Each structure stands twice: as C-alpha cells, then as structure tokens.
Amino acid sequence: MASLKRRGKTYYAQYYLAGEQKRVNLETTSLQVAKEKIRQIESALARECDTLPLPTKTPLSDIIERYLFQLSARTSERNVQKVATYLRSTFGQIADCLKIKNEKIQKKAVKRPSSKRFDLIEVGYLEHLTTEQVAAFLARLVVHKGISAKTANHYRVNLLTMCNWAKDEGGVRFPEGKNPIEAVKRYKEAKGDISFLKLGDIEEQFAVLAEDLPLRTMVAVYIYAGLRREEALWLMPADFNWDAGNHGTIRIRDKEFDGKKWVPKTKNNRTVPISSTLRCYLDEYLVTIKPGTWLFMSPDGCRWDPDNFSAHLRDVNKKVGLKWSCLDFRHTFGSHLAMKGESLYKISKIMGNSPQVCEKHYAHLMPESLYESVEFGEAVLARPEPSEPTPSSATAEASLAKNATVGNERPRLRLVISR
C-alpha cells in the first residue's frame, strides 16, 4: 500500500490517497526507523484515515505566538506575561511576543547574557522538542542556577500545557502522537510549614507602622480579612457594605476599570465579614484619608502595582529587621481561625480556597478545644463536670452508676475486668 523511496540518504514514503499520489519525507536516514513509519502509514491507510500518523513541522515561534494569543482571551494579561516569562527563559526571545518591551531591561539582558551553563533549548520546530532536552534543561536550572523544585515544576507545567494545547487545538502532531513533556518526571517538592504571625508578632508589626496610617490599614486588611495581595489592591469603596452583619462586609468581585479586567484567583466572587478589630482600623483610615477610585492609593495617586507594593512593604520591614510579606499576613488570618477552633470549611469559604487547600495549610494547628474531642465512651461518662472538683474513685463510681440509668432506659453496658 505504501512504498519506501530513498533520495540520497533520506527515506521517503510514497502512497496513494483518494487516487492522488503522495510522497512524504520521513526525515530519517535509518532504514529501521523508515520501515516503522511505513508500517504506521499502511495501518492508517487500512483504516481509511484521512490524517496519517506522521508528525507535522510547526515553527516554534509560530506556535508560541498563537498559544499566547488564545491565552490572552481566557485569562488576565498578568497571567499571560507570567507564562511568557517562563517560555522566554526556556527558548529565548524567539518570537515577538517574547521580546522584552522595556528598553532598559532589554539593554541589561544584552549586556549580561545568560551563562552557557544555563543554555536555552534550541529547536526550530515544536515537533523536534524531546523529553531528553526538557529534562536536561530543568536539571541544569536546578543544579547550576539553584532554582527550587517548585519552580522547576512550574517550568514543566507551562511547557506541558502549551504542548497539550498545540496537540489538541493547534494542529500539531508529535512523533508517535505523544506529548514529549508528559514523560518528564516532576521534582519532589519539600513540604515546609507555612509562616504566620503570632499575637506578639502582630503587635510588633503594627508598632512599626504606627506612623504610616495607609500602610498600617492595608496590613490590617491582610491580617484580619485574609485577602490575597491583589484582592486588597483592587478594592474600591463600593466593595464595602458597612451595614451588613455585625461590622460590615467586603465583597471580593471581578471588575473592569480603564480597559483592564481583573478577576479573583479562583474566578469566584465571595463576601468576607469585617471583624470588630478590622473595623476600628478602617474607621480611623476613612476619617483621616478620603479614598478616591481605589480604597488604597499609591504615592502617585493611582492603584498600587502589586510588585511595587511588595517591594515597599519589604523595604519598610527590612529597616527594623522584620521579614513578613502579604502571604504571611494571609496565613496569619487562616492560622488563627484554625487555632480558635473554626471549621476548615468555614475558613475556606471566607478565604476563597478549597477545603483541601485549607486542610493542607491549617489542619496541623490543632486548637486546645480539640483535645477533648478524641474522648468518647466510658471516658466521657467518667469525666467530671468542669465546674466541680475531681471526685474520689468511690464518688466517680457512684456517679457513673447514677448516670448509667436515666428514667426507664436500660442501663448502659459497662466493661468489667475481673482480676
């Protein structure tokens, strides 16, 4: 059904499809590989398939341009730029969408090229990308550049997602129909405990910010409402309902302003109750400072850039030897609720996480209220009331016998050990 041809050292496949002669370059000089590809073609022709199992040849720069374009229609510009950064660090500035737009940063990149130890992956076509190339690239980053296992997995996931899109929606056929990134093993990430502020740390943090009312109020929102960094920076006065609940509520919702769209991380809107402590901070702030479009304005009178705000907070804390970040403040909120005995389900609803994520972060913070929750059976019956002194063994036995029969109910069964 298909014949094998050779021109020079390269093998070709020749066959007929719908009465029309086809000749396809098998892109190999190995007779064994060529025979295997001929077998695949004949199998596809026997099934009367219109699409043969031969890989396509798609320029890598073209597929990256198309991938980032469709991604911009599904997620925020900030997320698109994050993906572009990973792809730029992997393949270099091979496409217009990966080129650095900032001239100052571009000049620095030209003056200080990457070391050869961190060589980029150089392939002309996406179909030529191999598992070995990606695995070796990640290993170089981990060993020589010292990136964490979590960052290495981020590289892997971004490449895997792009190749899956190229395979499903981009018209790309990989050799043998397999995404080469799937065979790259994930790096094992260390599971460290989360960092959060204890009560003394909270007092110390607010003492440092005593003279900076705007920053102090922003930190209070992070600590006492558990908001994510961008959720607080995108707050508008209209997001507050001061009459709801006991002290008001904050509505975390998607919004659009000046042509820019923003949605919460989980794509779901939620309402966060305002505590009495946070209400005091907000009242003082609103009396002193009249907010404009945004509740918290940058020194330039516009919305804070997230990275600029983190740098500002880091500089302020660094001067006094503190290292707390917005993520630490958010974990402080969840951790103290867990230690207070609140259910992980409630915490997840307030913080906009799944119960599984809250369990991962806060389940180990077992409050004292849970210590007695493990007691049941005979231990519960023999336990005295908290307000009464501990009875003697005879009194406890009498109390147990008294509690064993209530009204006309049958006595509870008791375990008797005969010595």
C-alpha positions in Angstrom: 0.0 0.0 0.0 3.0 2.3 0.6 6.4 2.0 -0.9 9.7 3.2 0.5 11.9 5.5 -1.5 15.3 7.0 -0.9 16.8 10.2 -2.1 20.4 10.5 -1.2 20.5 9.2 2.4 16.9 10.3 3.3 13.9 8.0 3.1 10.5 8.9 1.7 7.1 7.3 1.7 5.1 7.1 -1.5 1.4 6.1 -1.4 -1.9 6.9 -3.0 -4.7 8.7 -1.1 -8.1 9.2 -2.9 -6.4 8.4 -6.2 -3.8 11.0 -5.7 -0.1 10.1 -5.4 1.6 11.4 -2.2 5.2 11.5 -1.3 6.3 12.4 2.2 9.7 13.0 3.7 10.2 10.6 6.6 13.0 12.7 7.9 15.3 9.8 8.7 18.4 8.1 7.3 17.8 4.9 9.3 16.2 2.0 7.4 14.7 0.5 10.5 13.0 3.8 11.5 11.8 4.3 7.9 10.2 0.8 7.9 8.4 1.5 11.2 7.0 4.8 9.8 5.9 3.0 6.6 4.1 0.4 8.9 2.2 3.3 10.6 1.2 4.8 7.3 -0.1 1.5 6.0 -2.0 0.9 9.2 -3.7 4.4 8.9 -4.5 3.7 5.2 -6.0 0.4 6.1 -8.3 2.2 8.5 -9.1 4.7 5.8 -7.9 7.6 7.9 -7.6 11.0 6.4 -4.9 12.0 8.9 -1.7 10.0 8.8 0.4 9.5 11.9 3.3 11.5 10.6 4.4 14.4 12.7 3.9 17.9 11.4 6.5 20.7 11.2 5.4 23.8 13.1 7.8 26.6 13.7 8.2 27.0 17.5 7.9 30.8 17.2 4.6 30.5 15.4 3.1 28.1 17.9 4.2 30.3 20.8 2.6 33.4 19.2 -0.7 31.5 18.7 -0.7 30.0 22.1 -0.2 33.3 24.0 -2.8 35.0 21.8 -5.5 32.4 22.7 -4.4 32.5 26.3 -5.0 36.3 26.4 -8.6 35.6 25.6 -9.0 33.3 28.5 -7.0 34.8 31.4 -5.7 38.1 32.6 -2.8 40.0 31.0 -0.7 39.5 34.1 -1.0 35.7 33.8 -0.1 35.8 30.1 3.0 37.7 31.0 3.9 35.1 33.6 3.6 32.3 31.0 5.6 34.4 28.5 8.4 34.8 31.1 8.7 31.0 31.6 8.8 30.5 27.8 11.3 33.3 27.3 13.6 31.7 30.0 13.3 28.3 28.2 13.6 29.2 24.5 14.8 32.8 24.5 13.3 35.8 22.7 12.5 33.8 19.5 9.1 35.4 18.9 7.8 39.0 19.1 5.5 38.1 22.0 8.6 37.0 24.0 10.7 40.1 23.3 11.3 42.4 26.3 9.4 45.6 25.7 11.2 47.7 28.3 14.3 49.2 26.7 16.3 49.5 29.9 15.7 45.8 30.8 16.5 44.8 27.3 19.8 46.6 27.3 20.7 44.8 30.6 19.8 41.5 29.1 22.1 42.2 26.1 25.0 43.3 28.3 24.6 40.3 30.6 23.8 37.3 28.6 23.0 34.0 30.3 25.8 31.8 31.2 26.4 28.8 29.0 25.7 26.5 31.9 22.0 27.6 31.6 21.8 27.1 27.8 18.3 27.6 26.4 16.5 24.9 24.5 17.2 25.4 20.8 14.7 23.8 18.4 13.3 25.2 15.2 10.1 23.2 15.3 7.9 22.2 18.2 7.7 18.6 17.0 11.5 18.4 17.4 11.2 19.1 21.2 12.2 15.9 23.1 11.8 14.6 26.6 15.6 14.4 27.0 16.1 18.1 26.1 13.5 19.3 28.6 14.7 17.0 31.4 18.3 18.2 30.9 17.3 21.8 30.8 15.4 21.5 34.1 18.4 19.7 35.7 20.7 22.5 34.6 18.5 25.1 36.2 18.2 23.1 39.5 21.9 22.2 39.7 23.7 25.3 38.4 21.1 28.1 38.9 19.8 26.7 42.2 16.1 27.1 41.4 13.7 25.2 43.8 11.8 22.0 42.9 8.6 24.0 42.9 10.0 26.5 40.3 11.2 23.6 38.2 7.8 22.1 38.2 6.4 25.5 37.1 8.6 25.3 34.1 7.4 21.8 33.3 3.7 22.6 33.7 4.0 25.6 31.4 5.6 23.5 28.7 3.2 20.7 29.2 0.2 23.0 29.0 1.5 24.6 25.8 2.2 21.3 24.1 -1.2 19.9 25.1 -2.9 23.0 23.5 -0.7 22.6 20.4 -1.8 18.9 20.1 -5.5 19.5 20.8 -6.2 22.9 19.2 -3.0 23.9 17.4 -3.0 21.2 14.7 0.3 19.8 15.8 1.1 16.1 15.6 4.0 14.9 17.7 6.1 11.8 16.8 4.0 8.8 17.8 1.3 11.2 18.9 2.7 11.7 22.4 3.4 14.9 24.2 7.1 14.7 25.0 6.7 16.7 28.3 4.5 14.0 29.8 7.4 11.7 30.2 9.4 14.4 32.2 9.1 13.5 35.8 8.0 16.1 38.4 10.5 17.2 41.0 9.6 16.3 44.6 8.8 19.4 46.5 9.7 19.8 50.1 6.6 20.3 52.3 7.5 23.0 54.8 5.3 24.6 57.4 3.6 27.9 56.5 4.8 31.1 58.0 2.4 33.2 60.0 2.5 35.9 62.8 1.7 35.1 66.4 -0.1 37.6 68.5 3.2 39.2 69.7 4.4 39.4 66.1 1.2 41.2 65.1 1.7 43.8 67.8 5.3 44.3 66.7 4.3 44.7 63.1 1.7 47.4 63.9 4.1 49.2 66.2 6.5 49.5 63.3 3.7 51.0 61.1 2.3 53.3 63.8 3.3 56.5 61.8 2.2 55.2 58.4 -1.6 55.1 58.5 -2.2 53.9 54.9 0.2 51.0 55.1 -0.9 50.1 58.6 -4.5 49.9 57.4 -3.5 47.8 54.4 -1.7 45.3 56.6 -4.7 45.2 58.9 -6.9 44.2 55.9 -4.5 41.4 55.1 -4.2 40.1 58.6 -7.8 40.4 59.8 -9.6 39.6 56.5 -7.1 37.2 54.9 -7.2 38.8 51.5 -4.7 38.0 48.8 -2.3 40.7 47.7 -4.1 41.8 44.6 -7.6 41.5 46.2 -6.8 44.3 48.6 -5.1 46.4 46.0 -8.2 46.2 43.7 -10.6 47.3 46.5 -12.9 50.2 45.7 -15.1 52.0 48.3 -18.2 50.4 46.6 -16.9 47.0 47.6 -17.8 47.7 51.2 -21.3 47.2 52.8 -21.0 48.8 56.2 -24.5 47.8 57.3 -24.2 44.1 56.7 -23.5 41.7 59.5 -22.1 43.0 62.8 -19.4 45.3 61.5 -19.8 45.2 57.7 -18.6 43.0 54.8 -16.1 43.2 52.0 -17.1 41.9 48.6 -14.3 40.4 46.5 -15.6 40.6 42.9 -14.4 40.8 39.4 -14.2 44.3 37.9 -13.1 46.3 34.9 -11.5 49.7 35.0 -9.8 51.8 32.4 -9.8 48.9 29.9 -8.2 46.4 32.4 -10.1 43.4 33.7 -9.5 41.7 37.0 -11.0 38.6 38.4 -10.3 36.8 41.7 -7.8 33.9 41.6 -10.4 31.2 41.8 -12.7 33.0 39.3 -15.4 33.1 42.1 -16.7 36.2 43.9 -17.1 36.0 47.7 -18.0 38.1 50.7 -15.7 38.5 53.7 -17.1 39.6 57.1 -15.3 42.5 58.7 -14.2 41.8 62.3 -14.5 44.4 65.1 -10.7 44.9 65.2 -10.5 45.5 61.4 -13.5 47.9 61.6 -11.6 50.1 64.0 -8.6 50.3 61.6 -10.9 51.1 58.7 -12.9 53.7 60.5 -9.7 55.6 61.5 -8.4 55.4 58.0 -11.6 56.6 56.3 -11.9 59.6 58.8 -8.3 60.7 58.1 -7.9 59.9 54.4 -10.6 60.3 51.8 -10.2 57.5 49.2 -10.7 58.1 45.5 -11.3 55.4 42.9 -9.3 52.9 44.9 -9.5 52.4 48.6 -5.7 52.3 48.9 -3.8 54.7 46.6 -0.1 54.6 45.7 2.1 57.7 46.3 1.4 58.5 42.6 -2.3 58.7 43.3 -3.2 55.5 41.3 -3.8 51.9 42.1 -0.8 50.1 43.6 1.2 47.8 41.3 1.4 44.5 43.2 5.2 44.1 42.9 5.8 47.7 43.8 3.7 47.4 46.9 5.5 44.2 48.0 8.8 46.0 47.5 7.6 49.0 49.5 6.4 46.7 52.4 9.7 44.7 52.2 11.8 47.9 52.5 9.8 49.2 55.4 10.1 46.0 57.4 13.7 45.4 56.4 14.8 48.6 58.2 13.6 47.1 61.5 14.6 43.5 60.9 11.1 42.1 60.0 10.5 39.9 57.0 6.7 39.4 56.9 5.0 39.5 53.5 1.4 39.7 52.3 1.3 35.9 52.1 2.4 35.6 55.7 -0.4 38.0 56.7 -2.9 35.9 54.8 -1.7 32.8 56.5 -2.0 34.6 59.8 -5.7 35.0 59.3 -6.3 31.4 58.4 -4.0 30.0 61.1 -5.6 32.0 64.0 -9.0 31.0 62.9 -8.0 27.3 62.8 -6.4 27.6 66.3 -9.6 29.2 67.5 -11.5 26.1 66.5 -13.3 27.3 63.4 -14.0 24.6 60.9 -11.8 24.3 57.8 -14.9 24.5 55.7 -15.8 28.0 57.1 -12.2 29.1 56.7 -12.1 28.0 53.1 -15.3 29.9 52.3 -14.0 33.1 53.8 -10.5 32.9 52.3 -11.7 31.8 48.8 -9.8 28.4 48.9 -10.9 24.9 48.6 -11.3 22.8 51.9 -8.4 20.7 50.7 -6.0 23.6 50.5 -7.1 24.8 53.9 -6.6 21.3 55.3 -3.1 21.3 53.8 -2.1 24.6 55.4 -4.0 24.7 58.7 -5.1 21.2 59.8 -2.0 20.7 61.9 -2.8 23.7 64.0 -4.9 21.7 66.4 -6.6 24.0 69.0 -7.0 23.1 72.6 -10.7 22.8 72.0 -10.0 19.6 70.1 -8.0 17.9 72.8 -11.2 16.6 74.5 -12.9 15.8 71.2 -11.0 12.5 71.0 -12.6 11.2 74.2 -15.7 9.0 73.9 -17.4 6.0 75.5 -16.5 5.2 79.2 -14.1 8.2 79.3 -16.9 10.6 78.6 -19.2 9.1 81.3 -16.4 9.1 83.9 -15.3 12.7 83.2 -16.5 15.1 85.9 -18.2 18.4 85.1 -15.6 21.2 84.6 -17.1 23.3 87.5 -16.9 20.6 90.0 -13.8 19.3 91.8 -12.4 15.9 90.7 -14.3 13.3 92.7 -12.7 10.3 94.5 -12.8 6.9 92.9 -15.8 5.9 95.1 -17.7 9.1 94.1 -16.8 8.6 90.5 -18.1 5.0 90.6 -21.4 6.2 92.2 -21.7 9.0 89.7 -21.1 6.5 86.9 -23.8 4.1 88.2 -26.2 7.0 88.6 -25.6 8.2 85.0 -25.9 4.7 83.7 -29.7 4.6 84.2 -31.8 7.5 83.2 -35.6 7.3 83.7 -36.9 3.9 82.4 -34.0 3.5 79.9 -31.9 0.3 80.1 -28.5 0.7 81.9 -25.6 1.2 79.6 -23.3 -1.7 79.1 -20.1 -1.4 81.1 -16.8 -3.2 80.6 -16.0 -5.2 83.8 -12.4 -6.6 84.2 -12.2 -9.4 86.6 -8.9 -9.8 88.4 
